[in-house]
Amino acid sequence: MSTQVLFITPPFTQLNTPYPATAYLKGFLNTLGASSKQADLGIEVMLAILSKPGLIRIFEQAEKSTSLSDNSLRILRLRAQYLQTIGPVIDFLQDKNPTLAYSIAEGEFLPQAGRFEQVEELDWAFGALGIRDKARYLATLYLEDLGDLITEAIDPHFGFTRYAERLGLSAKSFDELQEALQQPLTLVDELLLRLLEEKIQAYRPSSVAFSVPFPGNLYAALKCGQYLKAHHPDIKIWMGGGYPNTELRSLKEPRVFDYVDYIVLDDGEAPVVLLLEHLAGKRPHTELKRTFLRLDGKVTYVNNLAVKDLPQRELGTPDYSDLPLSSYLSVIEVANPMHRLWSDGRWNKLTVAHGCYWKKCSFCDVSLDYISRYETAQASTLVDRIEKIVAETGQTGFHFVDEAAPPKALKALAEELLRRGVQISWWGNIRFEKTFTPELAELLAESGCIAMSGGLEVASDRLLALMEKGVTVEQVARVTKSFSDVGILVHAYLMYGFPTQTVQDTVDALEY
């Protein structure tokens, strides 16, 4: 049976949980009765690499290199141990083999190369009882050693959470990216395109839509587009996500459309509906919304202002079906208990409110739709979605991915969770404003809040005023204390280089 659209997240984003964009769009299309599938080629490619057959190919190819570092030669000498341990380690990081933690934590089970030389005394971080966490941290170092070998000997673009990121970051010119796309396939490319073909054969999509959230996803998306153009020319190819939304808003380069047919900006729901209707012959291209395409050899931007974006209540519940939820890897890149949340654990992603309710920070591009259009959903709707996602995934961890979750909405959400007796663990991003009182912090903790991140930016009231942050240093301190007092972890972002900011300002902020 053919599918209208196959949503794909290309390599690489997170190892521990799927990036949510495709689940959001699939959930939305469910409300329309439109057929869609989704795939995270990032985790699938990574698991193909981090397998015994994958490592055999890596070692065979690396042995042909004539100029390896001492560290890579060391890994090659330990080849037999890596091949013996890779399967059990991956099972352990997928929580399928938890008792292996004892063997790993003892320190003799894993082959060790350069990354382990950075390890200091770990008892301060994990204590005598943190066996599984210590083991996950050591297993992460083990994978990073293999990553170093792959980067040096197999594919210089490789990275566990980004692929060819440098090419995406240097997007002032398309030349370097174009040249890279014409090079012979690397081992990573081969695995990627093989898995892509399997998805095409399984789902028979009319369209393939790539979510490109970061620069490190761009090359792989275009590589897949190049393959589809050559082998499946009837399939229409779209691209959207955070990278186009921020870096391609003034797109003029027609060569991009050798690899994709359409690029959509900002929230995808309304543009996707119009695009599907256009591809079905029901709309002319002149009625598309926030969409780039190539006409007569030139890049053309079409934005149908008559069609409005959809309100939060009509977007449906994110749908994680098709994704291999039990296959993601919980790794610990940094022992810090707050930092680890970004890489450890399978978090369902959800949004409390669209956009930012503040919209004044001078360093922020408040004209972008995902910031400027502020809109909330009712607490009852959010908890309905939470219960539905828990029932589907079996996972009760939630990461609310708002630009800045509003205090009023979080209070209503917490009260609704407690009223229904819904037990979840959750964390999110906020502004450290005075509304987060000790009483509200206690309510949020009771509802399952485990951590909060927010922008301190600088520990200087002078600079905070210039930034129009709407907070003071003293106020931020009171808010973070309110959270800490009830056991909620706190992460504060800092920035440097703001106009008139001195080196001493930055040092003061770090010390604060």
C-alpha positions in Angstrom: 0.0 0.0 0.0 1.5 3.4 -1.0 1.9 6.2 1.5 1.2 9.9 0.8 4.3 11.1 2.6 7.3 9.6 4.4 8.8 11.9 7.0 12.5 11.3 7.6 15.0 12.7 10.2 18.4 12.3 8.5 21.6 11.6 10.4 22.5 12.7 13.1 20.6 14.2 16.0 20.2 12.6 19.4 21.0 9.0 20.2 18.7 8.8 23.2 15.3 9.9 21.8 13.8 10.8 18.4 13.7 14.4 17.3 10.0 15.3 17.5 9.3 17.2 14.3 8.2 14.1 12.3 6.0 12.9 15.2 4.3 16.3 15.3 3.5 16.3 11.6 2.4 12.7 11.5 0.1 13.4 14.5 -1.3 16.3 12.6 -1.9 14.4 9.4 -3.8 11.8 11.5 -6.4 14.4 12.2 -6.9 14.9 8.4 -7.0 11.1 7.7 -3.9 11.5 5.5 -1.6 8.5 5.4 2.0 9.1 6.5 5.0 7.1 7.9 8.2 8.3 9.6 11.7 7.1 10.0 14.7 8.2 12.1 17.6 7.3 9.8 20.0 8.8 12.3 19.5 6.0 14.9 19.2 3.3 12.3 22.5 4.3 10.6 24.2 4.6 14.0 23.0 1.1 15.0 24.3 -0.3 11.7 27.7 1.2 12.3 27.8 0.2 16.0 27.3 -3.5 15.3 29.7 -6.4 14.8 29.2 -6.4 10.9 29.6 -2.6 10.9 32.8 -2.6 13.0 34.3 -5.4 10.8 33.9 -3.1 7.8 35.3 -0.2 9.7 38.3 -2.1 10.9 39.0 -3.6 7.4 38.8 -0.1 5.8 40.9 1.5 8.6 43.7 -1.0 8.2 44.2 0.2 4.6 45.0 3.7 5.9 48.8 4.5 5.8 48.8 7.4 8.2 46.8 6.6 11.4 47.4 8.2 14.8 48.8 6.2 17.7 45.3 6.2 19.2 43.7 4.7 16.1 46.4 2.1 15.8 45.7 1.3 19.5 42.0 0.8 18.7 42.9 -1.5 15.8 45.2 -3.6 18.1 42.1 -4.0 20.3 39.9 -5.0 17.4 39.0 -8.5 18.8 37.8 -7.0 22.1 35.7 -4.3 20.3 34.0 -7.0 18.1 33.3 -9.1 21.2 31.9 -6.3 23.3 30.0 -4.0 20.8 26.7 -6.1 20.9 26.5 -6.4 24.7 27.3 -2.7 25.1 24.6 -1.5 22.7 22.1 -3.8 24.4 23.1 -2.3 27.8 22.7 1.3 26.5 19.3 0.3 25.2 18.4 -1.0 28.7 18.1 -4.5 27.4 21.0 -5.9 29.4 21.1 -3.9 32.7 23.2 -6.3 34.7 26.2 -5.7 32.4 26.7 -2.5 34.3 28.6 -4.4 37.0 31.1 -5.7 34.6 31.6 -2.4 32.8 31.9 -0.4 36.0 34.7 -2.7 37.3 36.8 -1.3 34.5 38.1 -4.5 32.9 35.3 -5.3 30.5 35.7 -2.5 27.9 38.7 -2.0 25.6 40.1 1.5 26.4 41.7 4.0 24.1 42.3 7.8 24.2 39.0 8.9 25.6 39.6 7.0 28.9 42.7 9.0 29.5 40.5 12.0 30.4 38.7 10.1 33.2 39.4 11.2 36.7 38.1 9.8 39.9 34.4 9.0 39.3 33.2 8.4 42.8 32.6 12.1 43.2 30.1 11.9 40.3 28.4 8.6 40.8 29.2 7.5 44.3 29.3 4.0 45.6 25.8 3.1 44.4 25.7 4.7 41.0 26.9 1.6 39.2 24.6 1.8 36.2 25.3 5.5 35.6 29.0 5.0 35.9 28.8 2.1 33.5 26.8 4.2 31.0 29.4 7.0 31.2 32.3 4.5 30.6 30.3 2.9 27.7 29.9 6.4 26.2 33.7 6.9 26.3 34.0 3.5 24.6 31.7 4.6 21.7 33.5 8.0 21.4 36.8 6.1 21.0 35.3 4.3 18.0 33.9 7.6 16.8 37.4 9.0 16.8 38.6 6.1 14.6 35.7 6.5 12.2 36.4 10.2 11.8 40.1 9.7 11.2 40.1 6.7 9.0 36.6 6.3 7.4 34.7 9.5 7.1 35.9 13.0 8.3 32.3 14.2 8.4 31.3 11.7 11.1 30.0 12.7 14.5 27.6 11.0 16.9 25.1 13.9 16.9 26.0 15.6 13.7 27.1 14.6 10.2 29.1 17.0 8.0 28.1 19.8 10.3 30.9 22.0 9.0 29.4 21.9 5.5 26.1 23.1 6.8 27.6 25.9 8.8 29.6 27.2 5.9 26.4 27.7 3.8 27.3 31.2 2.6 28.2 29.4 -0.6 26.8 26.1 -1.9 30.1 25.2 -3.7 31.7 23.2 -0.9 28.5 21.3 -0.2 28.0 20.6 -3.9 31.6 19.3 -4.2 31.1 17.0 -1.2 27.9 15.6 -2.7 29.8 14.6 -5.8 32.4 12.6 -4.0 32.5 8.7 -3.9 30.2 7.2 -1.2 31.7 6.8 2.2 30.7 3.8 4.4 28.3 6.0 6.3 26.7 7.1 3.0 26.4 3.5 1.9 24.6 2.5 5.1 22.3 5.6 4.9 21.2 5.0 1.3 20.7 1.3 1.9 18.4 2.0 4.8 16.6 4.7 2.8 15.9 2.3 0.0 14.5 -0.2 2.5 12.0 2.5 3.7 11.1 3.3 0.1 10.4 -0.3 -0.7 8.4 -0.8 2.6 6.2 2.3 2.4 6.1 3.2 -1.4 5.7 7.0 -0.6 4.5 9.6 -3.1 6.6 12.2 -1.3 9.5 12.1 1.1 9.9 15.0 3.5 13.2 15.6 5.4 13.3 17.4 8.8 16.6 19.2 9.0 16.8 20.8 12.5 20.5 21.4 12.5 23.5 22.1 10.2 24.6 18.5 10.9 21.5 17.1 9.2 21.8 19.0 5.9 24.4 17.0 4.0 22.6 13.7 4.7 19.2 15.1 3.7 20.7 16.3 0.4 22.5 13.0 -0.1 19.2 11.2 0.3 17.6 13.6 -2.1 20.4 13.0 -4.7 19.7 9.2 -4.4 16.0 9.6 -4.8 16.3 11.9 -7.8 18.5 9.2 -9.5 16.6 6.1 -8.5 13.0 7.2 -7.7 12.4 10.3 -9.9 8.7 10.1 -9.4 8.9 10.8 -5.7 8.6 14.4 -4.7 11.1 15.7 -2.1 10.5 18.4 0.5 12.7 19.8 3.2 11.9 21.8 6.3 13.0 22.3 9.9 15.1 24.5 12.1 18.0 24.8 9.7 15.9 26.1 6.7 13.9 28.3 9.1 17.0 30.2 10.2 19.6 29.8 7.5 17.6 29.6 4.3 15.1 32.4 4.6 16.8 34.4 1.9 17.5 31.4 -0.4 18.7 32.3 -3.8 20.8 29.2 -4.8 19.0 27.2 -7.5 21.3 24.2 -7.3 19.7 23.2 -4.0 16.7 22.1 -6.1 18.8 19.5 -7.8 18.2 17.6 -4.6 14.8 18.7 -3.3 11.7 19.9 -5.0 10.3 22.1 -2.2 11.6 23.8 1.0 9.0 25.0 3.5 9.6 27.4 6.4 8.4 27.6 10.0 5.5 25.6 11.3 4.9 22.8 8.8 1.2 22.0 9.3 -0.4 24.6 7.0 2.3 24.4 4.3 2.1 20.6 4.3 -1.6 20.6 3.7 -1.3 22.9 0.8 1.6 21.0 -0.6 -0.2 17.7 -0.5 -3.2 19.3 -2.2 -0.9 20.8 -4.9 0.8 17.4 -5.5 -2.7 15.8 -5.8 -3.6 18.3 -8.5 -6.1 20.2 -6.4 -4.1 23.5 -6.1 -1.7 25.5 -8.3 1.8 26.2 -7.0 0.8 29.8 -6.6 -1.3 28.9 -3.6 1.4 27.2 -1.6 2.4 28.7 1.8 5.9 29.7 3.0 7.4 27.4 0.3 10.5 27.7 -1.9 10.6 26.0 -5.3 12.5 26.4 -8.6 10.7 27.9 -11.6 12.3 28.5 -14.9 15.7 27.9 -13.3 15.2 30.5 -10.5 14.3 30.2 -6.9 10.8 31.3 -6.2 9.1 31.9 -2.8 5.4 31.5 -2.6 3.4 32.5 0.5 -0.4 32.2 0.5 -1.4 34.7 3.2 -5.0 33.8 2.8 -4.4 30.5 4.6 -3.7 31.0 8.3 -1.6 28.8 10.6 -3.5 26.3 12.7 -4.1 26.9 16.4 -2.5 24.6 18.9 -5.8 22.8 19.7 -6.1 21.6 16.1 -2.7 20.1 15.7 -3.4 16.7 17.1 -1.2 14.5 19.4 2.4 13.7 18.3 2.5 10.2 16.9 5.6 8.2 17.6 4.6 5.0 15.7 7.0 3.6 13.1 10.0 4.8 15.2 12.1 2.1 17.0 11.6 3.5 20.5 13.3 0.6 22.2 16.4 1.0 20.1 17.6 4.4 21.2 20.8 4.6 23.3 20.9 6.3 26.7 24.4 7.7 26.9 26.0 10.0 29.5 28.4 12.4 27.8 28.8 14.6 30.9 28.6 13.5 34.5 26.8 16.7 35.5 23.3 15.5 36.6 21.5 18.3 34.6 23.6 18.2 31.5 23.0 14.5 31.1 19.2 15.0 30.5 20.0 16.0 26.9 21.6 12.6 26.1 20.2 10.2 28.7 16.7 8.8 28.8 13.9 8.5 26.3 12.0 11.7 26.5 8.6 12.3 24.7 8.7 15.8 23.3 5.7 18.1 23.7 5.0 21.9 23.5 3.2 23.8 26.2 2.8 27.0 24.2 3.8 28.0 20.7 6.2 30.9 20.5 7.5 33.2 23.2 5.3 35.3 25.4 8.1 37.8 26.1 9.4 38.6 22.6 11.7 41.5 23.7 15.2 40.1 24.1 17.4 42.2 21.8 19.6 39.3 20.8 16.7 37.2 19.6 15.1 37.3 16.1 11.6 37.9 17.3 10.3 38.2 13.8 10.6 34.4 13.2 7.2 32.7 13.4 8.2 30.1 15.9 9.0 33.0 18.4 6.6 35.7 17.4 3.3 33.8 17.2 2.5 33.1 20.8 -0.4 30.7 21.4 -1.2 28.3 24.3 -3.2 25.1 24.5 -5.6 24.4 27.4 -4.2 22.3 30.2 -6.8 19.7 29.7 -5.8 19.3 26.0 -2.1 19.0 27.0 -2.8 16.3 29.6 -5.1 14.4 27.1 -2.1 14.4 24.7 0.3 13.3 27.5 -2.0 10.4 28.4 -2.3 9.3 24.8 1.5 9.5 24.2 2.2 7.5 27.4 -0.3 4.8 26.3 1.4 4.7 22.8 5.1 4.7 23.9 5.0 3.3 27.4 7.3 6.1 28.4 6.4 8.6 31.1 9.3 11.1 30.6 8.5 14.4 28.9 10.7 17.2 27.7 8.7 20.4 27.0 10.5 22.0 24.1 9.1 25.6 24.4 11.2 28.6 23.7 10.1 29.8 27.2 7.2 27.9 28.9 4.8 30.4 30.4 4.4 30.2 34.2 0.6 30.5 34.0 0.4 27.6 31.6 2.8 25.5 33.6 0.8 26.1 36.8 -2.4 25.0 35.0 -0.7 22.0 33.6 0.7 21.0 37.0 -2.8 21.3 38.6 -4.4 19.2 35.8 -1.7 16.5 36.1 -2.3 16.3 39.9 -6.1 16.5 39.6 -6.1 13.4 37.2 -3.4 11.6 39.1 -1.1 11.4 36.0 2.4 10.4 37.1 5.1 11.7 34.7 8.6 13.1 35.0 9.1 16.3 33.0 11.5 19.2 32.4 11.6 22.3 30.2 12.9 25.8 29.4 11.7 29.0 31.0 12.6 32.6 31.7 13.8 33.1 35.3 11.0 35.6 36.1 9.5 36.5 39.5 6.3 34.6 38.8 8.2 31.4 39.7 7.7 31.7 43.4 8.6 29.1 46.0 4.9 28.0 46.0 4.8 27.5 42.2 8.1 25.7 42.3 6.7 23.3 44.9 3.6 22.7 42.8 5.6 22.0 39.7 7.8 19.5 41.6 4.7 17.7 43.0 3.5 17.3 39.4 6.7 15.6 38.3 9.0 18.5 37.3 12.6 17.4 37.7 14.6 20.1 36.0 14.4 23.6 34.5 16.8 25.4 32.1 16.7 29.1 31.3 18.7 32.0 30.1 20.7 33.9 32.7 22.9 35.2 29.8 25.1 37.5 32.0 25.4 38.2 35.7 25.2 41.9 35.1 22.1 44.1 35.6 23.5 46.6 33.2 23.8 44.1 30.4 20.5 42.4 31.3 18.8 45.8 30.8 20.5 46.3 27.4 19.3 42.8 26.4 15.8 43.7 27.6 15.7 40.4 29.4 13.2 41.7 31.9 15.0 40.1 34.9 17.6 41.1 37.4 20.5 39.0 38.7 18.9 39.0 42.2 15.6 37.9 40.8 17.2 35.0 38.9 19.0 34.0 42.1 15.6 33.9 44.0 14.0 31.8 41.2 16.8 29.3 41.0 16.8 28.9 44.8 13.1 28.3 44.7 13.6 25.4 42.3 16.7 24.0 44.1 14.9 24.0 47.4 12.3 21.6 46.1 14.8 19.3 44.3 14.4 20.7 40.8 17.7 20.7 38.9 18.6 24.1 37.3 20.6 24.8 34.2 21.4 28.5 33.4 22.6 29.5 29.9 25.3 32.1 29.6 26.4 34.1 26.5 29.4 36.1 25.7 30.2 38.7 23.1 27.1 40.9 23.6 27.9 44.5 22.6 29.8 46.3 25.4 30.3 43.1 27.3 33.8 42.9 28.7 36.0 39.9 29.5 35.4 40.7 33.2 31.6 40.6 32.7 32.0 37.1 31.4 34.3 36.0 34.2 31.8 37.5 36.7 29.0 35.6 35.2 30.9 32.3 35.3 31.8 32.9 39.0 28.2 33.9 39.8 
